[in-house]
Amino acid sequence: MTRARRNPFHAAPPLLLAAALLLLGGGCGKKAPPLPPLEPLLPEFTKLSLTQRGEDVRLAWEAAIPAREGKPVAVEAFTVLSARIAADAIPAEPDAEEFAAKLQPVGEVAAPAAPEGLSEARFSFVHAGGATPGEPVLYLVRARTQLKKRTADSPLLVLAPQAAPAPPGAPQTELRPEGIRISWKAEGAGLFRVFQGDEWSPVTERPVAEPEFADASVQLGTEYRYWVAAVRDVPAGDAPPLRRLKPPEAGKEKGAWEPLGLLVESAVAGPAEATYRDLFPPPPPEGLRAIREEEGVVLLWSPVEVDDLKGYNVYRRGERDADWVLLTKEPLRETVFRDPTAQPGPVHHYAVTALDRQEPPNESPRTAEVTIQILKMAPPPPPAEPRPPASTPRPAPPAPPAPRMAPPTTHGNPR
């Protein structure tokens, strides 16, 4: 008979079972205190700049979420604030909050929806008529975030508007192998800035001193628009045209002004438009020479070293011909050509050109021509006709004997 196996828990007393459950439950430990909420990360302003063009003011800036632990806060928009202020009302150590309270919004700039998009964008705003000579003006950019009552402010700027230079003449464009050349007329010496795409996007990192500029960044088939402005560089000096409020130093409550120089631009001239096309042929080949062969004429030349080379065309003309005849049906990739059609006798003139891959292709000028003459060879004389073999001569018959002479007859008396 088989006995049933007894469950040990059935035999355990109730108190022992309760104690075991308490021991098992004690391994979970105490409940940890809640973690503190992450610090909201507001954007920080970088590369804040101000440009005066005539009576207009342009502010440009970048903003990014700081790289530290916290929760990034999205920016809904940037608000540009401004206010005019008397020159004698600007203290050496201003109170930033006091000055910010005097500012009024003059415009707004949209921001990317995601906080991560801030670091990939550059923002700008043009305040039309913001610069009146003799009237200092304050500027500040404020980032309005999705958190209520949480904003981030740029450094405070104060501009002392300057007299702008006279604008240059209307720009002209010219297509060149290296790019688009922009030129303009200028009254006297000065500095200039060239803008491309829109009238606030400089294509020159620094002002240029000559009234021309070559834009080598162009792409084939793309249309471009250019503007030009005269520029006056106003240094910081004792009466700086632009000042930026620095944050307070350690142990101080107020910041101090940092003097800055200013590029004052004239009103822009333009636009001048141009679509960049490759209208420029490669250089002609060099070292063309001609060699006579049994099959005709062989031409050799040195290769043309350009990136968009399609091939070569070979031309020939006669001694008395003014027009060249194209001998190649398709551009040659090789630098050798055999002309089996060259006829002996006349002088032949040859020249070669190079072509690029444009449609239609640009063809170089012809090389210096080479001449060659295939001499006519005198035909060999016809072979002599065979003569019949000569017959054996018969011997001549013997000559007949000479006749005998009669003795002489004597006349007279014998003695």
Residue, then its C-alpha position, 0 to 999 in steps of 0.5 A: m500500500t502506497r502512503a500519501r506524501r504529507n504537506p509540511f505546511h499543513a502540519a505547521p502551527p499557525l503561529l509558525l506560519a505567520a512568523a515565516l510570512l513576516l520574515l519573507g516580507g521583511g526583505c522588501g526594505k523601507k520605501a525610499p523617499p521620492l526623488p526631487p523634480l528635475e531642474p528646468l533648463l532654460p535656454e542660454f543666449t550665445k553669439l548675440s550681435l547687433t548691426q546698424r544699417g542706415e536707420d535700421v537695426r538688426l539683432a542676431w542670436e543663437a540659443a541653446i539648452p545648457a548641457r547639464e542634468g535637468k529637464p529642457v524647457a521648450v521655447e515658445a517664441f523670442t520677444v525683442l524689446s527696446a526703448r530709447i534712453a537719454a545718454d546721461a541716463i545710462p549709469a556705469e553700473p546699471d541695474a539690469e532688472e530696472f532697465a528691463a522694466k523700461l523696455q517695450p516689445v517691438g517684435e517676436v520671432a518663432a522658435p522650434a517646437a522641440p528644445e533640441g532644435l535650438s542649437e541648430a538654428r540662428f535667429s534674427f530680427v530687423h527693427a526698422g527705423g530703430a536707429t536715430p543718430g543722437e538717441p541711444v536705444l536699449y535692446l534685449v531679447r527674451a525667450r518665452t518658455q512653456l513654463k508660466k512666468r519663466t523666461a530667459d533674457s539675453p544680455l542688455l545692449v545699448l546702441a549709440p546710433q552712428a551716421a551711415p556711409a553713402p551707399p555704393g552704385a548698383p552691383q553688376t554680375e559676371l560669370r567666370p570660371e572661378g564663380i560669379r564676379i560682383s562689381w560696383k562703383a564706389e566714391g573714393a576708398g572704403l569698405f564694403r560687404v556683399f550679401q547673397g540670398d537675402e540682403w542680410s546674409p553676408v557672403t564675405e566674412r570680413p569687409v572687402a576694400e576693393p569694389e569687386f568680389a568673386d563668389a566661388s561658392v556657387q553651384l551650376g544651374t543655381e540662381y543667385r541674388y546679390w546686394v552690396a553695402a558700404v561699411r564704416d568700422v567704428p571702434a570701441g574707443d572712449a565713446p563706444p558705439l555699442r555696449r553690452l551689460k556683463p553679469p555681476e562679478a562675484g561679490k557685486e550686485k550690479g554688472a558693468w558695461e563692456p564697450l564694443g565696436l560697431l560696423v555701420e552699413s549704408a543702405v544696400a544697393g541691388p539686387a543683381e541676379a545671375t544664374y551660374r552656368d559653365l560657359f568656359p571651355p577647357p584649354p586646348p591640347e598641347g604638343l600636337r604632332a603628326i607621323r607618317e605611317e603606311e596606313g596614313v597619318v598618326l596624330l599624338w598630343s598631350p592630355v588636357e588635365v581638367d575634371d569635366l573633360k569629355g574628349y577631343n575632336v580632330y580636324r583636317r583641311g587641305e592646303r587650299d581649303a579654308d574650312w576645317v573638316l571634323l574627322t571624329k564622329e564622337p569625342l575621343r578619350e584617347t590622345v592618339f588618332r589615326d587618319p587612314t583617309a589621308q591621300p598621298g600628294p597634297v599637304h594636310h593640315y591637322a588641329v585638335t580641340a578639347l570638349d567638356r561635359q556640359e550640354p551642349p559641350n564647351e569646345s576649346p580653341r584649336t591647337a596650333e595646326v601641324t602639316i604633313q605631306i605623304l609623298k607619291m611613290a614612283p611606280p616600279p617599272p613593268p617587268a621586261e618581256p621574256r626574249p626567245p632563246a637565241s639559236t646556235p649559229r651555224p659554222a660559216p662555210p670554208a672560204p674557196p681557195a685563192p686562184r693561182m697566179a700565172p707566171p709573168t710573161t717576159h717580152g723581148n730578146p732572151r739573153 
